[in-house]
Amino acid sequence: MYHYNDFDKAFLAERNRQFRAQVERRIAGNLTEDEFKPLRLMNGLYLQLHAYMLRVAIPYGTLSSAQMDTLALLAQKWDKGYGHFTTRQNIQYNWPKLTDVPDMLDALGEVGMHAIQTSGNTIRNVTADHFAGAAADELEDPRPVAELIRQWSTDHPEFQFMGRKFKIAVSAGVQDRAVLKAHDLAVRIVRNDAGEVGYQVMVGGGLGRTPMIGKVLNDFLPREDLLPYIEATVSVWNQIGRRDNKYKARIKITVHETGLEEFRAQVEERFESVRQTFSGIDQDLLEDIQAHFAPPAFRNAPTVEFDSAYDTNPLFRSWVDTNLTTHRAPGYAIVTVSIKKHGETPGDATADQMRALAEIARQYGHDELRISHEQNVILPHVHKSDLPAVYATLREADLHTANIGLVSDIIACPGMDYCALATARSIPVAQQIATRFDELKLEHDIGHLQIKISGCINACGHHHVGHIGILGLDRAGVENYQVTLGGDATWNAEIGQRAGPGFAYDEIVPAIERLVNGYLELREGPEETFLEAYRRLGLAPFKAHLYPETQANAA
Amino acid sequence: MPRAFTPKVITANALIEGDVIYFTKDDTWTRDLACAEYLTDEAHAQVRLLEAAQQVDLVVGAYLADTSEGENGLEPTHFREEFRRTGPSNYFHGKQADSKQQDGQAA
């Protein structure tokens, strides 16, 4: 894990001191709200429906136990005892008072965390594969590169007042677990034919009002070219991107309107000059950062305890089969802790749960935790012999739900329960769907199925890339939910197809139930997932289940 | 033809707490919609909004919100305003949980 050096600490302390003074000047009436707003946004502070909201970055989703303990402290001391983990590997506090925020930021600073650039038209929190450093299918740990990008982009003078926000993700897996193709810019660590490791750069992906799949801008960059190439890309967009219309300001529109070839040519031209300004110090820095991410000392031990618990405890077995992923080290497993207990708010964890997770990581998990874009918590390095104890501790904290990748493992944005931009609620829809399928006891039979819910077209809930996407809208003063089908968040990224007319708030859960029951009838067997069945059959047969009345009328 | 004016209240968020507040006819702010000034005249509503928005050291983002007068007093006409005056639906937090003592003068 990266540990702040004296420079980082001094930088953060100074930023926090500045923000404290800005808050004081706002309260004293020396700054207007118009003057203060960009300053608070730069420090992650929003004003939402019921209160302020502080969004704290968890760079590339990685946390130490001490950092998780501090997130718990913030929840307990300055909020209402919980926090909300988001689809961009951030945590949001929904109830802070303006006067408390400087103290919250100081507390975060103590453990090397901040809320800088979690809002505003800047380069946002850099996200990464949540299994980084642990996944068996990974070329190398993508986090050193993500940390390098974080350091380069933080307070970068050229990129503080851009036309719009800019999101970057990094991954090195055979599988894409970081939704690379839905990012403004994505870095995929690859090996070329000569056997050298380098970077494939994708650009122009994004969800929101105009969803687009990212395109390859450069197929292979040598290591030393990455940062100047990203700088050239952001710089070209920052200059030619539209500022006349915020809905056309993101780089996906720039690439679309300019054309990929022309955009690439401009980036290459800029790259030639930007490259001259990089002396190679970034590569020295990367080497230093890489040392921080040295793998933990994995131990070689028998797994007898695991085998016997697996054979004798069916609840443990179900959890193991659902929530564990293969680790690259023999005898180890990656544990995904679901914070999607049926009926609870997706992504929410209480202060006590955060402390329990921190303690498990300290005791059994090499002091590491991750937050996934799917709004769950990951213990990336657990030896199998410790799994029975980990499971028992998770049970005590009510964190043992075995539903990863299943129908109740729903992504949901805060929606109109909190968000000032939302047009409808998301959370209660997610709660009701999860509760309903738990009652039906069908979810393990249904298998892998991703439902993603957004409460407005900005698509924080990634609905476009959900196998089933739900978009909450305001139709003539009433909540209305549109369903999209066939979205995919992996390398085969696809934008889901709109199924038809929307559903009222009290109709959406029964509609999803009909749809999933329809899939169970339509599939060739339990091996064929919802998405595979959809790809084989197309929209029509699923539509018949979603809109039975229409079918009856037509017949 | 311009759309007919619908009755309004002035609402905003409190500067320090960030919570939802309403403008009263005494130029103060209340956390209780029932105590808000009910504005039925468009010109008067615009003037009152200007006056409310001048209290920059107390409030953020004052605006006019559609409201109607029902059997139980003032009621929001849009569900967004209903959530603002109640709180979130996933937890018993926000206005629905606030004690009655907080009624009255806000900021």
Interface residues (C-beta under 8 A of the other chain):
Chain A: R26 I27 G29 T32 E33 L47 Q48 L49 H50 A51 Y52 K80 N94 W95 P96 K97 L98 T99 T345 D348 M416 D417 Y418 R425 I427 P428 Q431 D474 G477 V478 E479
Chain B: N13 L15 I16 E17 G18 D19 V20 V56 D57 V60 G61 T77 H78 F79 R80 F83 R84 G87 P88 S89 N90 Y91 H93 G94 K95
